[in-house]
Amino acid sequence: MPGRVQDGSEPVDDYFGSVELWKEALAESIRQEHSACDMFNAVLARRNDATLLTNDARLRATCAELRVECFG
């Protein structure tokens, strides 16, 4: 767990534009009945085999359905 916190505190290395994510994020938002903003993060994590860090219990449950590793 301490490694994950340190990883999250490192400076940002990469930036991803929303143009290539919006269709998938919108589709998941509608399907999951969840905010598009949260789905952008979940889709980005899924595409990059990354772990999403959140304190939002509903988002963690949605991530489990999407098979996105989530910690929080």
C-alpha positions as CSV (number, residue, x, y, z in Angstrom):
1,M,0.0,0.0,0.0
2,P,2.7,2.6,0.8
3,G,4.1,2.1,-2.8
4,R,0.7,3.0,-4.3
5,V,0.6,6.2,-2.3
6,Q,4.1,7.1,-3.4
7,D,3.2,6.3,-7.0
8,G,0.3,8.6,-6.8
9,S,2.3,11.5,-5.4
10,E,5.0,11.4,-8.2
11,P,4.8,14.2,-10.8
12,V,2.5,13.5,-13.7
13,D,4.4,11.9,-16.6
14,D,1.8,11.6,-19.3
15,Y,-1.3,13.5,-20.3
16,F,-4.2,12.0,-22.2
17,G,-6.6,13.9,-24.3
18,S,-10.3,13.4,-23.9
19,V,-10.9,13.3,-27.7
20,E,-9.9,9.7,-28.0
21,L,-11.8,8.7,-24.8
22,W,-15.1,10.5,-25.0
23,K,-17.2,8.0,-26.9
24,E,-16.2,5.1,-24.7
25,A,-16.6,7.2,-21.5
26,L,-20.0,8.4,-22.6
27,A,-21.2,4.9,-23.4
28,E,-20.0,3.6,-20.0
29,S,-21.6,6.6,-18.3
30,I,-25.0,5.8,-19.8
31,R,-24.6,2.0,-19.3
32,Q,-23.4,2.3,-15.7
33,E,-25.7,5.3,-14.8
34,H,-22.6,7.0,-13.5
35,S,-21.1,10.5,-14.2
36,A,-19.2,10.9,-17.4
37,C,-16.3,12.6,-15.5
38,D,-15.8,9.4,-13.4
39,M,-16.1,7.2,-16.4
40,F,-13.3,9.2,-18.2
41,N,-11.0,8.2,-15.3
42,A,-12.3,4.6,-15.3
43,V,-11.9,4.1,-19.0
44,L,-8.4,5.7,-19.0
45,A,-7.4,3.3,-16.2
46,R,-8.9,0.3,-18.0
47,R,-7.1,1.2,-21.3
48,N,-3.8,1.6,-19.5
49,D,-4.1,-1.4,-17.1
50,A,-3.8,1.1,-14.2
51,T,-5.2,1.3,-10.7
52,L,-7.8,4.0,-10.0
53,L,-7.5,5.7,-6.6
54,T,-10.8,7.0,-5.2
55,N,-12.7,7.4,-1.9
56,D,-16.0,7.1,-3.8
57,A,-17.6,3.8,-2.8
58,R,-20.0,3.9,-5.8
59,L,-17.2,4.4,-8.2
60,R,-15.3,1.5,-6.7
61,A,-18.3,-0.7,-7.2
62,T,-18.6,0.5,-10.8
63,C,-14.9,-0.2,-11.4
64,A,-15.4,-3.7,-10.1
65,E,-18.1,-4.2,-12.8
66,L,-15.7,-2.8,-15.4
67,R,-12.9,-5.0,-14.2
68,V,-10.8,-1.9,-13.3
69,E,-8.5,-2.2,-10.3
70,C,-9.6,0.4,-7.8
71,F,-8.1,1.4,-4.5
72,G,-9.4,3.7,-1.9
